[in-house]
Each structure stands twice: as structure tokens, then as C-alpha cells.
Amino acid sequence: MQFSDYYKKWHKETNNVALLVALIATFLEISVSIIMIIFTPDMIELSIPRYILFYTLLPSITYFSLVFWGRFIINSKKKTDASKNFFSILILTLQFFIIAYVHNKFVFTIILFIVPIMLTFIYSDKNLTNKITFISIVLMILSSLGAMNTRTNSIFQAIETFIALILLLGCNLLTQLTIKFEKDKNDIIKSSIFKQMQLEELIKCDPLTGLYNIVYFYKSLDAYMKSDERPLSLAVVDIDDFKLVNDTWGHEKANEVLIYLASQLQACCITKGYVFRYGGEEFTIIFPKTSPEQAKAMLEQAQKNIYEHDFNVTPHMPITFSCGIVSLPSSGYNVHDFFQLADRLMYQAKFTGKNKILTDKDYLTHNLK
């Protein structure tokens, strides 16, 4: 999942939470108003119409207005993800401010500001946490100032506000620590995944030449055979008299020959082909959307470069290779059968003089049946 998709999901989720808050708060506003009007009308200092207006209608309208404002913002294409993150949490903060301000006689309402601070954890953004904390503290103080006008003991109100302030700051600290913990955990997971990918890459690769190995060759060939990339050609390359090279020049120089041949095959076939080390001195090349004749032209250039290369060792010995190239005859072939066609043609090139590149048009029709 991309970050934009992740944010989009949680923008909707937080807006749904805001809608739920609006529904619950409205239900409570109506329920409390009915109870107050029926059972304790003497506790209502305002006239009934004004009480319903200020304690039920206006708060409820504001709750839902904030929800729709938030929905408009998160669906806007002009807003960045960062601004949408901020507004999705700000909507909830403002809703809790209305609850705290309208019902400031109840101490617990100023503690509700903890909720939006904790929700900033969703976006793992310390700056967002600090912004929402600051806004929450300011709004909490405003709601507390409103309470001082309606409550007789302002000292207790100040103490309650101070305690709430400490709780908000503590919530900020815990959220920051949780964000840091999640970040460190994610870094460890990313590092582990990266190391695993490196290990998987090493398993797929030949350590000497850096080419993909036989296991990945068959996997890739199977994938291309199942695709619609036609014509699909396959080349099998084998260094001529490599045992003689090994015995004459030694293992270290023979490895240099393998490395140089691999680099030349890659350089000459890079536009069309994918080179693999099949094993020993044998290489394979997959050519999607390439005819055997086109593949042969590329390999002839590699053959020329290798033949003319001076490995700076005595006695001098030209390095050549034999190669067979075939195209996939039909969809009825499996990877093993397809490889065998090219491998047999490569051996045909060896048996008829070496240092040759044969295509299926040259020998396959007449000699490999």
C-alpha cells in the first residue's frame, strides 16, 4: 500500500469517527435537554427556547457542519496529504472543544482533548502531534475560562484546568514516544526486508560473473514462455576447449575469461536479451520479441570481441565459443524441452568445427528430429 492510499483510508476513518462523535453528542444533547426540562426545570437559568437553542440546536448543527467541512477537505484535490492529515484531526479537536465549552460545568469534558492528541499517532508525525497539542491546550483554556463565569469556585476550576493541562502534556509525550517506537520498529523491519532482498538476490546470482544463475534462468524462461512476447528465442553459449584454457592458464585466468565473456554477452545483448550463467562455462540468453537471426547478429559481435581480446598471458590462445539459437516452436513445449533444443544445436556447432553460431534454420529442421 502506498502512503497516499494509507492516508486516504485514515482520512475517511477519522471523518467517520467525527460523524460518530456528532451523532453521539447530538443524542446526548437532546436526551439531557429533555431530562432537564421535564425533571429539573428549576436548574435551567435560561428560557426553554434559548436553552434548546444554545445547548442543543447550535452545538448539534456545529458538530455536523464540522463533519461535512472535514469531508470536503479530505476529498479536495488541491490539498496536500499533510494538510488533510492535520484537518482530519483538527475537526475532532474542534468538536471536543464545543462539548467542553457548552458543558463546562462537567470537569471530564476538558479531558476529551486527549483523544485527538492520541489519534495523531496514526500519521506518525511529531509536528502534527505538537500542533494538535498546542491547539488543544488553547481550546481547553478557553473552555475553562467560560466555566469560571458559571462556577462559584474558580480556584477549583483553575486546579482542574492545571491537572488537565498536565494530562494533555503527558499524552503528548506518550504519543511522541509511541511514534518514535513505531519509527524505530519500522526501520528495523525495513532493514530486515532489505537484507532479505539482498540475500535473495545473492541466491539468484552467480558470485563470479554477477549474472543470474540456473535457478532464476528456468524461472524467467517459464515466465516468458507463458507470456505473449513472441517470437521468443533462446541461445545456449559454451566456451570452446575451456578445460584446455583452465589447464594451460590456470584457474584464476580461466575465471577472468568467464567474467570477460559474461560482460561481453551482456554488453552485446543488453538491448534485447537477458544473460544467465547456466553452469561451468555454459551461458544462456533469453531473447523476448527477437528472432534467432536478430539474436545471432548480437552474439556475433560478442564472439568477435572475445576472439580479439588479449588476456595478456602466454602461451597465447584465442577464446571462442559455440552457440545454438532457437525460437519457441509452439506453446506445447515446456522449459526443459525448449532448453534442450538450443543445447543440442550448440553441441551441433561444436561437433562441426566449433567457434560457430547456429540458428534453428541452419540445423534444427534437418538434424535434430
C-alpha positions in Angstrom: 0.0 0.0 0.0 1.3 3.5 -0.9 1.3 6.3 1.7 -1.3 8.2 -0.3 -3.6 5.2 -0.1 -2.9 4.8 3.6 -3.6 8.4 4.3 -6.7 8.4 2.2 -8.0 5.4 4.2 -7.4 7.1 7.6 -8.8 10.4 6.4 -12.1 8.6 5.8 -11.8 6.7 9.1 -11.2 9.8 11.2 -14.0 11.6 9.4 -16.3 8.6 10.3 -15.2 9.0 13.9 -16.1 12.7 13.7 -19.5 11.7 12.4 -19.9 9.2 15.2 -19.0 11.9 17.7 -21.5 14.2 16.2 -24.3 11.6 16.4 -23.5 10.6 20.0 -23.1 14.2 21.2 -26.4 15.2 19.5 -28.2 12.3 21.0 -26.8 13.2 24.5 -27.7 16.9 23.9 -31.3 16.0 23.2 -31.5 13.4 26.0 -30.1 15.8 28.6 -32.3 18.7 27.4 -35.4 16.5 27.7 -34.4 15.3 31.2 -33.6 18.8 32.3 -36.8 20.3 31.0 -39.0 17.6 32.5 -37.4 16.8 35.8 -35.2 19.7 36.8 -36.5 22.8 35.0 -35.5 25.0 38.0 -31.8 24.3 37.2 -32.2 25.9 33.8 -31.2 29.5 34.1 -32.3 30.4 30.5 -35.7 30.3 29.0 -36.6 27.0 27.4 -36.3 28.2 23.8 -32.9 29.8 24.5 -31.8 26.7 26.4 -32.7 24.4 23.5 -31.0 26.8 21.0 -27.7 27.2 22.9 -27.4 23.7 24.4 -29.0 21.5 21.7 -29.5 23.1 18.3 -26.4 25.2 17.8 -23.9 22.5 19.2 -25.5 19.8 17.1 -25.5 21.9 13.9 -21.9 22.7 14.5 -20.9 19.1 15.1 -22.3 18.0 11.7 -21.0 21.2 10.0 -17.5 20.2 11.1 -18.0 16.7 9.7 -19.1 17.9 6.3 -16.3 20.6 6.3 -13.8 17.8 7.0 -15.3 15.6 4.3 -15.0 18.4 1.8 -11.3 19.0 2.7 -10.2 15.3 2.5 -11.9 15.0 -0.9 -10.2 18.1 -2.2 -7.6 17.5 -4.9 -5.9 20.8 -4.1 -5.0 19.9 -0.5 -1.8 18.0 0.2 -1.7 14.8 2.3 -0.1 16.7 5.2 -2.9 19.3 5.3 -5.5 16.6 5.1 -3.8 14.8 8.0 -4.0 18.0 10.0 -7.6 18.9 9.3 -8.9 15.3 9.8 -7.6 15.6 13.4 -8.5 19.3 13.9 -12.2 18.5 13.1 -12.3 16.2 16.1 -10.4 18.7 18.3 -13.0 21.4 17.5 -15.9 19.0 18.2 -14.5 18.2 21.7 -14.0 22.0 22.2 -17.7 22.6 21.6 -18.6 19.8 24.1 -16.1 21.1 26.7 -17.3 24.7 26.2 -21.1 24.0 26.2 -20.8 21.6 29.1 -18.0 23.3 31.0 -19.7 22.5 34.3 -18.6 18.9 33.9 -14.9 18.5 34.6 -14.4 15.4 32.4 -15.2 17.3 29.2 -11.8 19.1 29.2 -10.1 15.7 29.3 -11.6 14.8 25.9 -8.8 16.8 24.2 -6.6 13.8 25.0 -8.4 11.8 22.2 -7.2 13.9 19.1 -3.7 14.1 20.5 -3.6 10.3 20.7 -5.1 10.0 17.2 -2.1 11.9 15.7 -0.2 8.6 16.2 -2.0 7.3 13.1 0.1 9.6 10.8 3.4 9.2 12.8 4.1 12.9 12.5 5.6 14.6 15.6 5.0 18.1 14.2 1.3 17.2 13.8 1.2 15.9 17.4 2.7 19.2 18.7 0.3 21.3 16.6 -2.8 19.5 17.8 -1.4 19.6 21.4 -0.9 23.3 21.3 -4.4 23.9 19.8 -6.0 21.6 22.3 -4.3 23.4 25.2 -5.5 26.8 23.9 -9.1 25.5 23.4 -9.1 23.8 26.8 -8.1 27.1 28.5 -10.9 28.9 26.6 -13.5 26.4 27.7 -12.1 26.7 31.3 -12.4 30.4 31.2 -16.1 30.0 30.2 -16.6 27.7 33.1 -15.2 30.3 35.5 -18.1 32.5 34.7 -20.7 29.9 35.6 -19.0 28.1 38.6 -18.7 29.7 42.0 -15.3 28.3 43.0 -12.8 29.5 40.4 -9.9 28.1 42.5 -11.1 24.5 41.9 -11.6 25.3 38.3 -8.0 26.5 38.0 -6.7 23.4 39.7 -8.8 21.2 37.4 -7.5 23.1 34.4 -3.9 22.7 35.6 -4.4 18.9 36.1 -5.9 18.7 32.6 -3.0 20.6 31.2 -0.5 18.2 32.8 -2.5 15.3 31.4 -2.5 16.8 27.9 1.2 17.3 28.0 1.7 13.8 29.3 -0.4 12.5 26.5 1.7 14.4 24.0 4.9 12.9 25.5 3.4 9.3 25.3 2.3 9.9 21.7 5.7 11.2 20.8 7.4 8.1 22.4 4.9 5.8 20.6 5.7 7.5 17.3 9.4 7.1 17.9 9.0 3.5 18.9 7.0 2.7 15.7 9.6 4.5 13.6 12.4 2.5 15.2 10.4 -0.7 14.7 9.7 0.2 11.1 13.4 1.0 10.5 14.3 -2.5 11.8 11.7 -4.1 9.7 12.8 -2.2 6.6 16.4 -3.1 7.3 15.5 -6.8 7.7 13.5 -6.7 4.5 16.4 -5.1 2.7 18.8 -7.7 4.0 16.4 -10.4 3.0 16.1 -9.0 -0.5 19.9 -8.8 -0.7 20.1 -12.4 0.4 17.5 -13.5 -2.2 19.4 -11.6 -4.8 22.6 -13.3 -3.9 20.9 -16.7 -4.0 19.7 -15.9 -7.5 23.1 -14.6 -8.7 26.3 -16.3 -9.7 29.0 -14.9 -7.4 31.8 -14.9 -10.1 30.1 -13.2 -13.0 27.2 -11.4 -11.3 24.8 -13.0 -13.7 21.6 -14.7 -12.6 22.0 -18.4 -12.1 20.4 -21.6 -13.5 17.5 -21.5 -11.0 16.5 -18.0 -12.0 17.0 -18.8 -15.6 14.4 -21.6 -15.6 12.0 -19.4 -13.6 12.5 -16.5 -16.1 12.2 -18.7 -19.1 9.0 -20.2 -17.8 7.5 -16.7 -17.3 8.4 -15.6 -20.8 7.0 -18.8 -22.3 3.7 -18.2 -20.6 3.7 -14.6 -21.8 2.7 -13.4 -25.3 6.2 -12.0 -26.1 6.8 -13.6 -29.5 9.0 -14.5 -31.2 10.8 -15.9 -28.1 14.4 -17.0 -28.8 16.8 -18.9 -26.6 20.6 -19.1 -27.0 23.0 -21.5 -25.3 26.6 -20.5 -25.3 29.5 -22.8 -24.4 33.2 -21.8 -24.4 35.3 -24.0 -26.7 38.1 -26.1 -25.1 37.6 -24.5 -21.7 39.3 -27.4 -19.9 42.4 -26.6 -22.0 42.2 -23.0 -21.1 41.9 -24.0 -17.4 44.8 -26.4 -17.6 47.1 -24.0 -19.6 46.4 -20.7 -17.9 45.2 -21.8 -14.5 42.0 -21.3 -12.6 42.5 -17.6 -11.9 42.9 -16.7 -15.6 40.2 -19.0 -16.6 37.8 -17.2 -14.2 38.9 -14.0 -15.9 37.8 -15.5 -19.2 34.4 -16.3 -17.7 34.0 -12.8 -16.3 35.0 -11.2 -19.6 32.8 -13.4 -21.7 29.8 -12.7 -19.3 30.4 -8.9 -19.7 30.6 -9.1 -23.5 27.4 -11.2 -23.7 25.6 -8.6 -21.6 27.1 -5.6 -23.5 26.2 -7.0 -26.9 22.7 -8.4 -26.0 21.6 -5.8 -23.5 19.0 -4.2 -25.8 17.1 -7.4 -26.4 18.4 -10.3 -24.2 18.8 -11.4 -20.7 22.0 -13.3 -19.9 22.4 -16.1 -17.3 25.2 -18.4 -16.2 23.9 -21.9 -16.6 26.9 -23.5 -15.1 30.6 -24.0 -15.6 31.5 -22.5 -19.0 27.9 -22.5 -20.3 25.7 -19.5 -20.6 22.1 -19.0 -21.7 20.4 -15.9 -23.1 16.6 -15.3 -23.3 15.5 -13.0 -26.2 11.9 -11.9 -25.9 10.4 -10.5 -29.1 13.6 -11.3 -31.0 14.1 -13.7 -33.9 17.1 -16.1 -33.9 18.6 -14.1 -36.8 18.5 -10.9 -34.8 20.0 -12.7 -31.7 22.7 -14.2 -33.9 23.8 -10.7 -35.1 24.3 -9.6 -31.5 26.2 -12.7 -30.5 28.5 -12.4 -33.5 29.7 -9.1 -32.2 30.3 -10.6 -28.8 32.1 -13.5 -30.5 34.4 -11.1 -32.4 35.2 -9.0 -29.3 36.1 -12.1 -27.2 38.2 -13.6 -30.0 40.2 -10.4 -30.5 40.7 -9.7 -26.7 44.2 -10.1 -25.4 44.2 -11.7 -21.9 47.9 -10.8 -21.5 49.0 -14.4 -20.8 51.3 -16.9 -22.5 51.0 -19.0 -24.4 48.5 -17.0 -26.4 45.3 -18.8 -27.0 42.2 -17.3 -28.8 39.0 -17.7 -26.9 36.0 -18.9 -28.9 32.6 -20.2 -28.1 29.9 -22.3 -29.8 26.3 -21.3 -29.7 22.9 -22.6 -30.6 19.9 -20.3 -31.0 16.3 -21.5 -31.4 12.9 -19.9 -31.3 10.0 -21.4 -29.4 8.3 -23.7 -31.9 4.9 -23.9 -30.2 3.1 -23.4 -26.9 3.2 -27.2 -26.3 6.9 -27.1 -25.2 8.0 -26.9 -21.5 11.1 -25.1 -20.3 13.2 -28.3 -20.3 12.3 -29.2 -23.9 12.9 -25.7 -25.1 16.3 -25.6 -23.5 17.2 -29.0 -25.0 16.5 -27.7 -28.5 19.1 -24.9 -28.1 21.5 -27.1 -26.2 21.5 -29.7 -28.9 22.1 -27.1 -31.5 25.0 -25.7 -29.5 26.6 -29.2 -29.5 26.0 -29.4 -33.2 28.0 -26.2 -33.6 30.9 -27.8 -31.5 30.8 -31.1 -33.5 31.0 -29.3 -36.8 34.1 -27.2 -36.1 33.5 -25.0 -33.0 33.5 -21.2 -33.0 30.1 -21.2 -34.6 26.7 -19.7 -34.0 23.9 -21.8 -35.4 20.2 -21.0 -35.6 17.3 -23.4 -35.9 17.0 -22.5 -39.6 20.6 -23.8 -40.1 20.3 -27.2 -38.5 17.2 -27.8 -36.4 14.8 -28.8 -39.1 17.2 -31.4 -40.7 19.5 -32.6 -37.9 17.5 -32.6 -34.6 14.5 -34.6 -35.5 
